[in-house]
Amino acid sequence: MERLPVAVIGAGLIGRMHIDRALKHADVKLVGIADPTPEGKEVAVAAGIPWFSDYAEMIEVSKPRGAVVATPNVTHARIAVDCLERGVPVIVEKPIAETLEEAQRICAASARTGLPVLVGHHRRYNPITRRAKEFITSGRIGVPVTATVLSTWLKPDDYFSVTWRRERGGGPILINLIHDIDLLRFLFGEIESVQAMVSSGIRGFAVEDTSAVICRFRNGALGAISVSDTAAAPWNWDLAAGEADRFPQQDVNSHYLSGTLGSLTLPRLEVWEYRGGRGWHDPLTSERTALHRGCPYIEQWRHFRALIEGREAAVCSAQDGRRTLEATLAVPAAAASGNAVLMEH
Ligand SMILES: NC(=O)c1ccc[n+]([C@@H]2O[C@H](COP(=O)([O-])OP(=O)(O)OC[C@H]3O[C@@H](n4cnc5c(N)ncnc54)[C@H](O)[C@@H]3O)[C@@H](O)[C@H]2O)c1
């Protein structure tokens, strides 16, 4: 099977990850890297891949059959729509866009052109997430009851030397919590409403450093998420799941999902259930699935190709990414108003 020609637009932190994974991939062949900066050019030269300052020229010359848009959020809608209109399906990094209107423009362009879009919620490709989904859809934990999520860690002081990270929209809600919201939507289904409080009490920047979120799922389950980037704590997916080498892995759980028949922890994949009498006086049994680690970004490239070739349905479509964005944007809105925000979808 010939490898599918693909391109990466934006060779920053996550763009370099996509480049690295594409270079090692049996399914895709990297034919172009677009990034106007000297650093971007250096990345392309080091990888031995043709470099372009302008992604439109790259599409013209290198003719990729798919591209990753790994540029700043504010540019996602413009670049993604432009790629689609030039006949190129895209993986748009998360968040799909900065606003719901922009997200809708991407959804509309995908529908108009008939070309697929993936949103880069990479956790959906992790074997841990996939096994968790199997446990839940098979009925092993029964009817979902609660999701308790910890998303607490400490970003170093120098992280905040970049101005936009101290301003509204540059904080843990849109950068990190959005992944947890997407993971919960993937595992527990649609979110119906969101309530929240935010605080910037520790760092005192305009952006939040901490937030407490409550959500109601359409199936009646309730979720509670604690998020903070100023807490000296290991309990968050990035440290616990070991997805990226830049985070030292910790052997802890960050997600606790309970149902009427059993409960499940992530990422350690412990299932707790009754095998005799069922009640709080009876013994619970726990069983742990030990998985081999798998790189979600590698799996995402494989799936992107299968999606482009019509062999698989999108794991995270533009509409899916838009719904995750809607629930995430509801957090600051709910905190500001003090009221529950209902999802319109
Ligand atoms: N899925 C994940 O795990 C993950 C992790 C980090 C970031 N992200 C997302 O990826 C995106 C990029 O984040 P980052 O941390 O890599 O940012 P970054 O600032 O490190 O990189 C962005 C790159 O895009 C380039 N760029 C800007 N405008 C461009 C244009 N018009 N054409 C081509 N290149 C252009 C910049 O020069 C820069 O190199 C954001 O949307 C972010 O939310 C996702």
Ligand as a Chemical Component Dictionary entry (heavy atoms), coordinates in Angstrom:
data_LIG
# 
_chem_comp.id                   LIG 
_chem_comp.type                 NON-POLYMER 
_chem_comp.pdbx_formal_charge   0 
_chem_comp.three_letter_code    LIG 
# 
loop_
_chem_comp_atom.comp_id 
_chem_comp_atom.atom_id 
_chem_comp_atom.alt_atom_id 
_chem_comp_atom.type_symbol 
_chem_comp_atom.charge 
_chem_comp_atom.model_Cartn_x 
_chem_comp_atom.model_Cartn_y 
_chem_comp_atom.model_Cartn_z 
_chem_comp_atom.pdbx_ordinal 
LIG N1  N1  N 0  -3.645 17.850 21.008 1  
LIG C1  C1  C 0  -2.700 18.260 21.812 2  
LIG O1  O1  O 0  -2.180 17.496 22.590 3  
LIG C2  C2  C 0  -2.197 19.690 21.743 4  
LIG C3  C3  C 0  -1.085 20.048 22.507 5  
LIG C4  C4  C 0  -0.596 21.354 22.380 6  
LIG C5  C5  C 0  -1.247 22.269 21.551 7  
LIG N2  N2  N 1  -2.357 21.883 20.858 8  
LIG C6  C6  C 0  -3.036 22.838 19.953 9  
LIG O2  O2  O 0  -2.237 22.974 18.799 10 
LIG C7  C7  C 0  -2.255 24.322 18.310 11 
LIG C8  C8  C 0  -0.841 24.866 18.276 12 
LIG O3  O3  O 0  -0.328 24.874 19.584 13 
LIG P1  P1  P 0  1.255  24.889 19.849 14 
LIG O4  O4  O 0  1.414  24.740 21.312 15 
LIG O5  O5  O -1 1.935  23.913 18.944 16 
LIG O6  O6  O 0  1.589  26.395 19.422 17 
LIG P2  P2  P 0  2.996  26.973 18.937 18 
LIG O7  O7  O 0  2.904  28.430 19.136 19 
LIG O8  O8  O 0  4.101  26.211 19.575 20 
LIG O9  O9  O 0  3.032  26.636 17.369 21 
LIG C9  C9  C 0  2.188  27.246 16.421 22 
LIG C10 C10 C 0  2.962  27.331 15.112 23 
LIG O10 O10 O 0  2.087  27.773 14.073 24 
LIG C11 C11 C 0  2.830  28.627 13.214 25 
LIG N3  N3  N 0  1.917  29.439 12.418 26 
LIG C12 C12 C 0  1.209  30.537 12.788 27 
LIG N4  N4  N 0  0.468  30.984 11.758 28 
LIG C13 C13 C 0  0.709  30.152 10.718 29 
LIG C14 C14 C 0  0.247  30.096 9.366  30 
LIG N5  N5  N 0  -0.639 30.978 8.875  31 
LIG N6  N6  N 0  0.708  29.099 8.560  32 
LIG C15 C15 C 0  1.601  28.193 9.031  33 
LIG N7  N7  N 0  2.078  28.203 10.298 34 
LIG C16 C16 C 0  1.637  29.168 11.133 35 
LIG C17 C17 C 0  3.714  29.420 14.160 36 
LIG O11 O11 O 0  4.804  29.985 13.484 37 
LIG C18 C18 C 0  4.124  28.337 15.154 38 
LIG O12 O12 O 0  5.324  27.692 14.774 39 
LIG C19 C19 C 0  -3.194 25.077 19.261 40 
LIG O13 O13 O 0  -4.470 25.083 18.705 41 
LIG C20 C20 C 0  -3.173 24.245 20.515 42 
LIG O14 O14 O 0  -4.360 24.369 21.280 43 
LIG C21 C21 C 0  -2.818 20.616 20.933 44 
# 
loop_
_chem_comp_bond.comp_id 
_chem_comp_bond.atom_id_1 
_chem_comp_bond.atom_id_2 
_chem_comp_bond.value_order 
_chem_comp_bond.pdbx_ordinal 
LIG N1  C1  SING 1  
LIG C1  O1  DOUB 2  
LIG C1  C2  SING 3  
LIG C2  C3  SING 4  
LIG C2  C21 DOUB 5  
LIG C3  C4  DOUB 6  
LIG C4  C5  SING 7  
LIG C5  N2  DOUB 8  
LIG N2  C6  SING 9  
LIG N2  C21 SING 10 
LIG C6  O2  SING 11 
LIG C6  C20 SING 12 
LIG O2  C7  SING 13 
LIG C7  C8  SING 14 
LIG C7  C19 SING 15 
LIG C8  O3  SING 16 
LIG O3  P1  SING 17 
LIG P1  O4  DOUB 18 
LIG P1  O5  SING 19 
LIG P1  O6  SING 20 
LIG O6  P2  SING 21 
LIG P2  O7  DOUB 22 
LIG P2  O8  SING 23 
LIG P2  O9  SING 24 
LIG O9  C9  SING 25 
LIG C9  C10 SING 26 
LIG C10 O10 SING 27 
LIG C10 C18 SING 28 
LIG O10 C11 SING 29 
LIG C11 N3  SING 30 
LIG C11 C17 SING 31 
LIG N3  C12 SING 32 
LIG N3  C16 SING 33 
LIG C12 N4  DOUB 34 
LIG N4  C13 SING 35 
LIG C13 C14 SING 36 
LIG C13 C16 DOUB 37 
LIG C14 N5  SING 38 
LIG C14 N6  DOUB 39 
LIG N6  C15 SING 40 
LIG C15 N7  DOUB 41 
LIG N7  C16 SING 42 
LIG C17 O11 SING 43 
LIG C17 C18 SING 44 
LIG C18 O12 SING 45 
LIG C19 O13 SING 46 
LIG C19 C20 SING 47 
LIG C20 O14 SING 48 
# 
